[in-house]
Amino acid sequence: MGDFQVMPSIEFRHVSNYALRNVDFKVEDGEFMVVLGPSGAGKTTLLNVAAGLVGYEGSVLFDGEPVDMLPAHRRNVGYVPQNIALFTHLTVKENISYGLKLRRLPAGEIESRVEEAMKLLNIKHLENRYPKTLSGGEQQRVALARALVIQPKVLLLDEPLNNLDLNLRGSLRLELKHLQRKLGITTIFVTHDPVEAEELGERVAVLVKGRIVQVGDFTTLFFQPASSEVAEVLGFQNLLLCEGFKVLSRGLAEARCGGMKIVVPYGGKGVIERVAITPDKVLIEEKPPVKVNCFRGTVEEVACVQSKVKVKLKVHGHSITATLPREAFEALNLTIGKEVNVRFPIKHVKVKLREG
């Protein structure tokens, strides 16, 4: 869409304010960077600093040039806030064109840009609708179109999928990732959800108590967290020591982990040291077990965490944690002591390798 050929990097140098403490990291040009942290870590404030909406000490650079003296409207960033903030009295088309009209662009250019944005987000058929008549997913697409129509240098996304149901969040994550790759726009996406961080981020910056404590790709952070705080933010559980493995066909290997034989992805090089699967990817099933990566387990603990339920199981002597949507938990009728089938889908199993 439009002219996105030149995408700047964005760099934070020793940025501090009421919520941030000496934040220092760089997002490369065209990169999809996820900032992951718990509630209250300063994620929204970080985006507000980049957008020029709050004061700070230190410096923010776009493509190596400081933008600290530029007001928000001159930084040319696209921002989708967590609450979306669509104007309820304006139609979809009017919402999308609002920023362009403030910039006093020619009417013909406004029309062509808005048409292009609606086509890109597949919302042309909604142009005369009002926000209150739209679904959550449709509102998110309108908000994203409004952010992109100004042809921003940087796209800032503040937990944009947070208020959607799980299935819709999954499909919109795929759409968002495809769109960012298509446009090549430098993007900062903040979230508290490790699943979103893993699926979206080329790299992940972990923000805890206003500080960036580690930056890297998700797998590296997961297996080599710099601190217990990082491990907690990443959902550091279900980490199993590998006692040996054998190579199978088609990019797979079978790892032996304390009585369990787990089929894992394997690129053909290195020794498998550890095997892991995040709690959200562990499946609990009552139906007859499948042949691969399915084990009998016993429910030991159950705890409700917001809209999800955390279930701790004992599987071949290992403590395994699964997180389920509340409706899935209720459908399974899980109780302490109940025996169930526990499955690790191959594509979601992670491995830590060492040379050898």
N, C-alpha and C positions, 0 to 999 in steps of 0.2 A: 504494500500500500504506500503510495507516495514515494518520497525520497528518503529511504532508510539506508542508503549506500554507506554513509560515513557514520559509524557508531562510536561514540567516545567511550573511553574507560571512565570510571568514577572512583576516586580515591578519597579515603578519610585519613587525615593526618592528625593524630593526637587530639581528636575531637572530644570535648567534655562539656557537660552542662548539668542541669538538675537531675538528669536520669542516666547520663552516659559518663564513663570513666576512661579517658585516654584511649578512645577507639581508634584503631590504626589498621586498616586493611584496604585492599584494592580489588575492584571488580574489573576484569579485562573487557575490552571492547567486544560487544556482541555476546557476552557471557550471560548465562542464566545462573545467578547466584541466589541461593536460599540462605536467609538468616533464620536460624532455629533457636528458640529459647522459650522458657516458661513464661507464664503470665507475669507481668511486672518487670520483665528483664530490660525493657527499654526499646523494644522492637519498633513500635510506632514512632517513638521519639527519633530513632535513627532515620526513618523515612522522612519525618518532618524536617530534620536537619538537612538532608539531601535536597528537599524541595524548597528550602529557605523559609519555612513556616515558623520556626522557633529559633531563638538565639543560641549561640554556642561559642566556645573557645576552640582554637585549633583551625584547621582549614579543610575545605572540601574542594577537590579539583575535578574538572571535567576535561578529559584528554590532556592532563598535565597543566591546565590553566585554572588558577583559583577563581571560584565563583562566589566567594564569601561576601563581596560587596554588591552582588546582584540581588534585587528583590525577587520574590517567588515568581512573579509573572514573566520575568526575563530569563529564568533558568531553563525554561522550555522542557519541563518534565511532565510526563503523563502519570497521574496518580489515581489509583483506585482505592479509596479508603475502605475500612472494614464495614462501615455502615452504608456504603454505596452512595448515599446522599443524592439520589435523583430528585429533580424538581417535580413534585407531584402535580403541579398545575400545567406542566408542559408535556407535549407529546414526546414519543420516542425521538422523532426527527428533530424536534426543537431542543430536546436535551442534548443531543449529539452536537448540534450546531452552536450551542450556547458559547463555548469558548472561542470559536472562530469569529462570532459576531463581536465579542469583546475586543478581539484583535483588529476589528474593522477591516476584515478582508473583503474583497469584491464579492458581490452576491453570486456571480457565476462560479467563482472558485469555491465558495462555501458549499454550493449545491453539489459540485462534482466531488468534493472531498467527503461530504456526508453520504452521498450515494455509494462511494467506494467503500467507506467504513461499514455501512449497513450490509453491503454485499459480502465483505470480508468476514463479518461475524454472523452471516446468514440470518439477518433480522429485518430485511427489507419489508417483509410482509407485516411487520409490527409498527411501521413508521407512524401511523396515525393513532396508535393506542396510547393510553396513559399508564404510568408506572403501576398504579394500584390494580390494574387488570392483568399484569404480567406475572408469570411464575418466577420463583427465585432464580432459576437458571437463566431465564430471559432477561431479568433485571441485571444479572451479572454481565451478560453479553452487551447490553446497552451501556453499562458503566465502562466496560473495556473499550467499546467503540468510541465513547466520548473522550477517553484518555488518549487513544491512538490517532484520532482525527486531526489533532494539532501537529502531528508528525514530530513527536518529542525526541529529544536526544537520549533520554533515559526513561524507562518504565518502572514505576514503583507500585507494588501490589501488597496491600496490608491485609493478610488473611482473607482474601476475597472469597474463598469457598467455605468459610467457617460455619455459616448458618444454613448450609444446604444438607439434604439427607445424604447418606453414605454413597448410594448408587450414583446419584447425580454428581457428587464430588469426584468420584472416580472418572466418570466420562468427561467432565469439564477439565480435569487435570490433563487428560490426553489431548484435548482440544487446545488447551493453553500451551502445552509443550510444542505441539505442531505449529501453532501460530507464531510462537517466539522463534522457532527455527526458520520458518518461512521468511519472517521479517528481519531476523538477525539483530533485533534491537537489544541493547544492553538492559538487563532486567534484574531488579532486586525484589525478591518475593519473601515476605516474612511469614512465619508460621510457628506454632507450638507443636505441630504434628510431625513426628519422624517419618511417617509414611509419605507425606507430601515432600519432605526434604529429600528422601531417597529417590522418589520417582521423578522429581522436577529438576533438582539442582545438579549442574555440572560440578560445582563445588558447594560446600556448606560451611557457613560461618556460625559457630555456636556462641550465642550471646547470653551471659549469665550475670545478673546484678550489674548491668550497665557496661560490662567488659566483654570484648571478643576474646574468648579463651582458647579457641582452636579453629583453624581453617583447613579444609582439605576435602577430598572426595568422601562420599558417605561410607564406603566400605573401610577405608583407612581409619576414619574416625571411630567407626563401630568396633573394630578390632584393636585399635591402638588409641583409646581415649587418653587425653593428656591429664585428666583428673577424674575424681569420682563424680564431680558435677557434670562433666561432659557425658560420662557413662549414663548417668541418670536421665539427662535430657534425651539421649539417643535411644532410650529403652533398652539398656544394656542387660539383657537377660537371655536365657536359653543358649548359653555358650558351652559347648561340649568339647572335651579333649579327645583328639583322634589318636587311637593306639596303632593304627595301620590302615592301609587302603590298597585296593586293587583297581587298575584301570579297566573300564568297560569300553564299549564301543560308542560312537556318536557323541563324543564330547562329554562323557559321563565317567564317574568313578564311584566305587562303593567304599565308604569310610566306616571303620569299626570304632564305635564310641560306647564303651562300657556296656556291652551286651546288645546294643542296637547296631544294625547294619543300615546305613543311611546312604541312599544314592544322591550324589551331588553333582553340580556342573563342574567340569574339569577341562582346562585348556590343554592339557598334555605336558605341562612343565611344572616342576616344583613338587615339594612334599607337603601333603595336607597336614597341618598342625591342629587346626581347630575347625569346628563346624558350628554354625549358629543359624537361628531363625528368629525373626522378631515376633513378639507375641501376637500381633494382629494377623500374621500369616499362618499361625498354627490353627488347624482345623479340628474341631471336635465333632464326631459323627456317630450316629447310632446304627446306620446301615452296615451291612456286612463289609469287612475290611477289604481294601484293595491290596494287591500284591506288593506294591512298592511304597516304602516309607510310611507304613501304617502300623501302629503299635497299640497294645492294650495299656490303658492308664486308669488311675483312680483319682477321683476328685478329692482334693484335700482342703482347699479353702475357696471361698467365694466372696468377692467384694465389689460393690457398685462404685464406679468412678464416672460421674456425670452421665452421659448417655450410653456408656459401655459397662460391661461387667468383666472384671478380672478373675480368671479361674486358674488356680494353681493345682497342678496334677503331679502325681508320682508315676513316672514312666521308666521302667527298667532301672529303678534306683535313682534316676535323675529327677530333679525338681524342674518341671516345665510350666511356663506361664503362657496362657492364652487370653486374649482380649476379644470379647464378642459384643456385637450390638445387642442391646437389651432384648429386642424381639427374638433374636436367634437363641439367646440364653433361655428365654421362657419356653420357646418351642421344644428345646431339648430336655426341659424339666430336670435340670442338673441339681443333684443334692450331694452333700458330703458323703463320701464312701461309694458313690455310684461308679461302676466300671463303664468306660467308654472307649471308642476307637479314636486315637490321636494320629493325625496325618500331617506330614511335612511335604507340601508340594515341591517338587524338585526345583522348579524355576525360582522359588523364593528362598532356597537354602544358600547361605553364604559360606565361603571357605576362606581360611587364612592359610597362605602358602609360605614356605621358605625354600630357598634354593637348595638343590640337592640332586 
